[in-house]
Amino acid sequence: MSSDDFLVKVEGVSKKFCKELRRSLRYGLQDVASEVLLHQEPSSELRRQEFWALQDVNFELKRGESFGIVGVNGSGKTTLLKILQGLLKPTTGRVMIRGQVGALITLGQGFQPLLSGRENIYINAAILGIPRVEVQDKLEDILAFADLGEFIDAPVKNYSSGMKGRLGFSIATNLVVPDVLLLDEVMATGDWKFKERCFQRMEEIVNSGATIVFVSHLVPKVERLCNRAMLLHKGVVKRVGTAAEVCEEYYAQPDSFDGRGARKRRRQFINAAKRSPEDHQEGMDFDSDSYDEAYEEETEPIEIQNIELLDDDHAETEQIKTLDALTVRVSFTSEQPLAQLKVVVQLMTLGDEITIVGFEYYFSPEMPMPSDGEMTIDCRIPEVQLREGKYRVSVTVADADEVKGSGGFKASDLVRLSVKRNAALGVRPARSPGMVYMPATWEIRGSGAVSLMDTFGQEAADTDSGPSSVQPMSSTGDRSGG
């Protein structure tokens, strides 16, 4: 890539912060004095209580690229976007951006809470140096996209987080036509219809030749929107590559989520809290508030004790193949028999943003709970029609009052599920569309020589047939009769 092709260029960017406020202010004054008076660059050595939020980040983006940044919380994603926007100065390295920059990094950023949404549109325009006449021309588009109705004239302080997100995104993408658009978790709020409109708008911006830098934990959306991505972990770049490759590595990263471990630690804490302070486990913080919380949690009317994932041989597992059978075994307790109980098992994407499928079971007077309140229930799924990837299995147990919204009791928990490719289904696709596997047959009609493609994009043998040539192709790559 030549130097004239890029819109964004990040070279050796690092940023360090100090954990203590007073020490941070003192360090800041020292750095300013060194830079202004002595013309020295900030030191790359860590001082007391300092840590690296970013270390040696490098990448280039050309016009029309959509670049995703993924990583667990605390990886430095938002810090990097703030450096790109100019809100933070890097400790070392440099950032070069060409053209107009639009950004939506912090929800409600720059809004004056006592003023109305309409007034905030004009304030944002004034900050960006946009004439009032030009704002008037674009006002209808901004209002239509935000879709706030009569609430556009209400004070922003009364807006929900979703309403602020609507207005902020509409201003960022309609008030100016950015060459570079920076977006940080803008899809975390708002209903699904608005999120879909946002993605359509982002695709329009990319197609117009602009560049988007998109930070999100909604990994399927990153794969959909972005052609390249970067994985950050503890401020260090782990990988830069295609969105599919980077997102797959992000899923493979070890994280702190472990539903079974969380339940084990919770039970250990409760048991320790019931003992006297002098014989509780060393290193465990013991105080009256913690004891009360532990006691309240222990005495919840419904509590999920364990969730097991079993394969077709009834062996416990965390990994299956596409179309394998899966049994979700839920063990829970209830203080008292309940006339009606709802057990819900959901298969969800890793970010919990999409429920792929859900199963419900109701206890009833005809099929009551055991009187002792201890119960294990199996939910067997004969064929898990999920493509290769990481998922979560969510289990909720609720009594009838909770089901009716009358303030009953409910318990929920999660476990992880990994679905691997089933070799019997054919050649592995480079990138499968969607999350669900559905067998299909392709039938291609045409005259003369035609090139057939199976569902995995592999070119089949050419055929030289007559005007009404028909060549069905199964989704597994097996050719059926012509």
N, C-alpha and C positions, 0 to 999 in steps of 0.2 A: 504494500500500500504506500503510495507516494505521499509526501507531506502535504500535498494540496487536496487530497481526497477526504481527509478526516474532518468531522465537525467537533468531536471531543477527543482530546488526547490527555491521558493521565500518565505521568512519568515519575516513578519512584516516590509516590505520595505516602507519607507516614504521618500519624497524628498521635500525640501522647497527652494524657490528662493526669491530673493530680487528684487523689481521693479526698484530701482535706481542703476545705474552702480557704482557710487563712493561708495555708502554705501555697495553695494554688494562686492566690492573689499576689503573694510575695514573689513567686516564680515568674508570674506574668510581668510584674514591674521590672524584675531583673532582665528578662528577655527583651522588653521594650527598650530599656536603657542600653543594653548591649547592641541592639540593632540600630538605634538612632545615633548614639554617641560614638560607639566603637565600630560600627558598620560590620558587626559579626553576625553570622547566621546562628539560629538557635542550636544549642548543643544536641547532638543525637544520643547522648548518654542519659540514662534514666537517673533522676534524682530521687530522694527519699519520698515515698508514697506515690510515685508516678508509675504509670503503666502505659503500654502501647495499645491504643484503640484500633489503629491501622498500621501495617508495616509493609512498605515497599509494594504498593499497588500500582500495576501498570496495565493499561489497555488503550486501544484506539477504536473509535466508532466512526464509520463513514455515513454519509447521508442515506436515509431510508432504512437504516438498521433499527431493530428493536432488541434491546439488550436487557436481559433479566439479571437480577442479583438476588441470590438465595442464600440462606444460612440460618442457623438457629438464633434465638434472641441473644443479643449481646455480641454479635459477630462484627459489628461496625458498619452495617449497611446504611443506617440513617446518617451516621457521621460522614460517610463517604458522599452521600447525596448533599449534605449541607456544605461540604467542601466544594462540590461541583457548582452549587448555587452561589457560592461566595459568602455564605453566612459564617463559615469557619475558615481559618487560614491553616494550611498544612504546616506541620513542624518542619518537614523536609519534603522535597519534591515540588512539582508544579503541575498546574492544570491549565489547559488551553481549550477554550470553547469559542466557536465561531457562530455568529448569528444571535437571534433573539432566544432567550431562555424562558420557558414557562415552567413553573414548579408548583407542586402540591405535596408538601412534605409533612407538615403538621396540620392536623384537622382544625379548620377554623383559623389558620395562620393569617394574621393581619386584620382580622375582623374586629371592629369596634362593637362590643357587646350591647351598648346602650342605643346604638343606631340600628335602623331597619336594614333588611337585606338589600333593598334597592339603594339605600344611601351607601352601603358598603361597596356596592359595585362601582359607584362613582369615586369613592375614596381609593379603591384599588387602581382604578384607571388613572387617577391623579398621580399616585405614586409611580406608576409606570410611564408617566408623561404622555398619556393618550388624551387628546382634546375631547371636550364634552360633546361636540358635534359628532365625532366618530363613535363615542359611546352610545349616543342616541340611535345611530344606525344599527348597532349590534345588540341593542337592549332586548329586542323581541326574541332574538335567537338565544340569548343568555337566559331569559325568563322561561322560554319554552323548554329548554333542556333541563333546567333546574326543577321545573314543574312544582313550584311551591304554592301556586295559586294565590289566594289572598294573603297568605302568611309572608309574602315577600315584603310587605309593609309593616310586619311585626318586628320588635327588637330581636336581634340575633341572640341575645342572652336566653330567650325563651325557646330557641331552636333545639331540637334533638340532635344527637351526633349525626344521624343519617341526613337530616336537613342541611346541617353545616357542610357535610361532605358533598351533597348535591350542588349547593351554591358554589363551593370552592372549586369543584371540578369544572363546573360550567364556566366560571370566570377564567380559570387557567387555560381552557381549551377554546373559548369563544371570544374572549376580550382581545386576545392577541393570537396571531397565527405563529406559534413558536417554531424555531428551527430545531430546538432541543427541548424536549419535555421530560421533566423529572417527576416521577410519581412514587410515593412511598405508602404502601398499604392503603390506598384509596378505596379498595374494595372491601375493607374490613367492616364497613357499615352500609346501610341501604338495603332495599329489597332487591330480589333477584332480577326484576324487570329493569331497574335502574342500573344494576351492575352490567347487564347485557348491553344496555345502551352505551355505557361507558366503554366497553370493549369494542363495540362497533365504531365509536368515535375515535378510539385509539388506533384502530386499523385504518380508518380514513386518514388520520394524521400521518401514519407511516407511509401509506400509499401516495400521499402528497409530496413525499420526499423528506420529511422531517425525521429526526432521530428520537427514540424514546428510551429512557432508562427507567426500568420498572422493577421496584422492590416489592416482593410479596411472599407470603407463606402459602398462597394458593397455587401450589405447584402445577396442577393441571392447567391453570390459566397462564402461567409463565410459559409452559410448553406450547400452548395454543397461540399466544401472541408473539413470542420472541423467537428469533432465528439463532441468536447466540445468548449465552448466559455465563455468569461467573459465580463460583461457590466461595463464600467467605467463611472462615472459621477462626474465631478468636483474633480477628483483625488480619489474618494471613490468607492470601489467595491460594486456595487449594486446587482450583481448576478453572480454566477458561476454555469453552468449546461450544458445540451445538447445545441448544436448550435441552434436547432429549438426553444427551450424555451427562450434562451437568446435573439435571434434576434426578437422574438415576443414581448418581454418586451422592447427592444430597440425601436421598432416601437411605442410602447405605451407611451414612454417618452415624456413629453411636450417639445417642441422645439420652436425656434424663428421664424419658418416659418409660416407665415400667409399671404397669398396673398392679402386677402381683407383688413387686417389691414395695410399692406404696402401701398396699394393704398389710404386708408383713410389718413394715415400719410402724404403721398406725397401731397394729395390735401390740407390738412391743412397747410402744409409748403408753398405751392404755394400761398394760400390765404393770409397767414401771410406776405409773401414776397412782395405782391402787396400793402400792407398797408405801411404807413410811419413808420420809425424806432421807433418813440415815442409811437405808439399804437400797436406794434406787441406783440405777446403773450410773457408773462414773461417766462424766461428761454430758449427761442429759440435763437440760435446763428444767428445773422443777420449781413451779410456783403455783399459787392458788388458782390463778386464771387458767394456766395450762391444765391443771387438774380438773377444773370445772368443764373446760372444753372437751377434754378426753372423756370425762364421765358422761357428758351429754351425748357425745358421739356413740359411746358404748351402749347407751340405753335408748337409741333410736328404735321405734317399733319395728321397722324393717331394716335389715342389714344384709348386704351381699357379702358372703363369706369367701367365695372363690368363683372364678370363671375358668373353665378348661376348654381348650379346643382339641377335639379328637378326630383322628382320621378314620378311614373306612374300617381299619382293624381295631378301632377303639383305643389306639395308642395316643397319648398326649403329644401334641405337636404345635408348632407355630408357623409351619410352612406346608402348603399343599400345592397341587398343580391344577391348572385350569380343567374344569369338568370333574374334579375329584369330589367325593362326598365329604361333608364337614358336619360335625356335631358340636354344638355349643352347649356345654354342660354348666348350669348355673346352680350354685348352692347358696341358699339364703335362709335367714331366720326371721320369725315374726313373734312378737311378744304374746299375741293373742290371735286366735283363729279369725279370719276375715271372711265375710260372706262372698265377696268378689275381689279377685286380685288380678291385675294385669301385668303380664310379663312381656316385654318388648325386646327383641334382638334386632339390631340394625348393623348392616355392613356399610361402612362409611369410608370416604377418602381420608387420607392421612391428616389433612387439615380440618376435617370435620365439616367442610363446607357443602358436601354433597352426600345425602343418604341414598345409596344405590338401591337397597332393598331392605324391607323391614318385615318382621314376623311378629304376630301378636297371639297370646294365649290368655284366655280368661278362665279363672276358677269360678265356679258357680255353685249354687245349692245342689245341683245334680252331680257335680264333680268338685267336692269341697277340699280345702286344704287339710292335711293331717292335723290332729288336735294338738300335737306337741309343738307345732310351730316351726319345725325343722323340715326343710324341703330341698330336694334336688330335682331339677327339671331339665330334660334334654330337648334341644331344638335341632332336628336333623335336616340338613339341606342336601338332597340327593346329588345335585350337580351345582357346583359353584362356577357360574359362568362369567368369571372375571378374568381379564387379561393379566399378564405378568405385571406385578407392582406391589406396593405396600398399602395396606388398608388397616382400618381399626374396626374392631367388633365392639359395639356399644350395647350394654345390657341395662335395662331399667325395670325395676319392680315397683309397682305402685298399687295402693289400695283403691277401692271404688270412689272414695271421696276425691282423691287426687285426679282420677280419670275424669270426674265430673267438674273439676275445677273448684272444689269446695274446701280446699285447704287440707287435703289428706296427706298421707305419708308416702314418700318416694325415696328410693335408693338407686343410684346409678354408678356404673363403673365401666372401664375400658380395658381391652387387651389388644395386642398387635397381631396382625395376620399378614404373612408374606405369601403371595401367589406366584408360582414359578411357571415357566413355559411347559406345556405338555407336548413332548416331541411327536406324539402320535397325530397331532393336529396339522402337521405340515411344516414348511420352511418358516423360520422365524422372520417376521417382518422387520424392516429397519425402524419403522415407527407405526405402531398400530393406532388407527383412529378409534377413539372411544375407550371405554373401560370394560365393556361387556362383550363376550364372545358369542356370536350367533352364527351357526352354520348357514351358508348361503350357496346358491348356484348361479353362476354367470352364464348368460346365453348371449352370444354375439352374432348378429346377422349382418350380412353384407355381400357385396359381389366382388369377384376377383380375389386377389391375395389379401388376406387380413392377418394382422399380428394379434395373437390372443394373449391376454394377461390374466393370471390367476389373482386371487385376492391379496397375495403377498407381493405383487408387483413383479413377478418373474415372467420373462417372456417365454411363451410357449412356442411350439413349432408353427411355422407359417402354413397356411392352407391355401390351396388353389382350387376353389370350388365355383359352382355356378352362381347365378344371380340370387338364389335364395339359400345360400350356405348358412347352416346353423351349427355352432359348436358350443355345446354347454360345457361349463367348467365348474367343478365343485370348489367350495371355499378351502378345501384341504389340498387342492392341487391335483386331485384325481379327475381325469377326463372321463366323462360319461359319453354315451353314444351320440353320434352326429345326426 
